Amino acid sequence: MTQEIQQFRQVLGMFATGVAIVTTKWRDEYFGLTINSFTSVSLQPLLIQINIAKHTMSHDAISESGRFVVNILAEDQQLLSTIFSGAPPAERFRHVTVHEAPGGSPVIEGSLAYLEVQVTARYDGGDHSIFLAEVHDMRVLRDDAAPLLYYRGNYASLAVPTAS
């Protein structure tokens, strides 16, 4: 890794992000990977954007299926984040319980919330593809837990105030 790439990663690590797992179903098989960023793009229509490395199996599955779910992780799902970022793809879903969203993509039980989306465009982004997608279903699943965060190359915690 070049010094410039190391510095780039260090600088971007100063921006705290939430952690999510993107999942899809393609050819009757589940695919998924951990992401530490996605972006809301538009309110009319409801659009989000994710960036996925081109060399991953999930990239190909998302490209072919045309839909995916963004599962927003709770702080108590750190192990799942680690599994979905490093375990072999065939091992990832052995450690979770899922149900399918209306469009068929897997929703991870215990997540804070999810968005099920349909890809509307894909753009080249160097070693990643940028997927623009329209939201078709969304739900808050838990409001009793803090989000899983990532900061400076490590998981971080957020003190969530309790309702009075």
N, C-alpha and C positions, 0 to 999 in steps of 0.2 A: 504494500500500500504506500503510495507516495505521500510525502509530507503535506502536500496541498489537500489531499483527500482526508488525511488524519485531522488536519486543522478544520476542514469543512465539517466533519462529523463532530468534532469537539464544540464548534460554535453552535451547530444545530442542536446539540445535546443540552444547551442552556435553555431551550424552549421546552417547557413541560407539556406533555401531551397525555391524552387518555389512551387507553389500550382497548383494542377491539379484535375480534376474530371474524374474518370474512369467510363465509361458507357458500357453497353452491352444490347443486346436484346435476351431474352430467352422466349420461349413459347408465342411469340407475346406481351411481356411486357418488358418495359424498367426498368433497374436497374442501380444504380450508387452510388458512394461514393467519398468523398474527400480524396485525398492522398497528402502528402507533400514531396513525393520523388519517383522518378523512375530513372532508370539508363540505359544509353546506354551500351550495352555489346559488340557488334561486328558490323563492317562495311561490312563484307563479310561472311555470309549473314547479312542483317540489323536486329539486335536483340536488344530488350530491356528487362528489368526486372522490375516487380512490386512485392510488398509484401502486401497481403491482410489478415486481421484477419479472422480466420476460422469461427467465430461465426456470421458473417454478411450474409445477404441474397445475397448481391452482390458476395460474395465468391462462393456461390453455383451456382449462375447464370453464372459466368465466367467459373467455372469448367465444367458446362454442355454445355454451348454454344460454348466454345472453342475460342471465339474471344471477343475483346473489343476495345474501343477507349480511348486513353489518350487525354483529352481536357486540354490544357495548358491555365490557366486562366490569364486574364488581371487584373490590379489593380482595375478596376471598377467593378469586379465581386466578391468582397469580400462577399457580401450577399449570393450569390449562394454557395460559399465555405461553409459558415456557415449552410445553409439549407441542403446541401448534406452531412454534417458531423453530423447533429443532428436531423433533422426532420424525422418523420416516413417515411419509404421507399415509401409508397403510395403517400405521399405529395410532394416528391422531384421534379418530372417532371411537376408539376402544375405551377411552377414559371419560366419556361424556354421555349424558342422556340428551336426546334431541327430540323435537317434534317438527313437523314440516309446516312452514308458513303457507298461506293460501296458494302461492305460486310454486310450491314444491321444494324450495331451498330449506336447509336445516337451520332451526333455531336452537341455540344452546341453552338448556335449562340452567337457571340460576343467574343468567345475564341480567343486567339492569334494564336493558331495553334493546329493541331491534328495529331495523328498517329493512324491508324487503324491496328490492329495486329491479328495474329492467334497464339494461344498458341501452343508451341512446346514441352514444358515440365513443370511439376509441381513438386516441391520439398517440403518436410516437413521443416518448419522453426519454430519449437516450436508452439506458439499459432497463427502463421501465415503460409500461404502457399506462396512459392516463385514461381511466374509464369515467365517463360522465353517465349518470344513471338517474332515472325518474323513480321516485318513491311510489309504490303501489300499496304497501301495507306497513304499519308501524305500531308499536305497542311499548308502553312502559310495563315491565314485568315485576320490578322490585323498586320500592322507594325507601327501603329500610337499610340500605348499605351505601358505603362510600365507593367512589369509582376507583378503578385500578389506574394508576398514573405511572409515567415513565419520565425520568429526569436525570440528566448527566450519566446516561448509560446504566441506570439502575431503576428498580421499582421505587416508587415514593408513595407517601400517604398524605391524605387530606383530612383535616379535622372537619367533620361535617356537623354543623350545629343541629341540635335537636329541636323539634317543633315545640313551641310553648303553648 
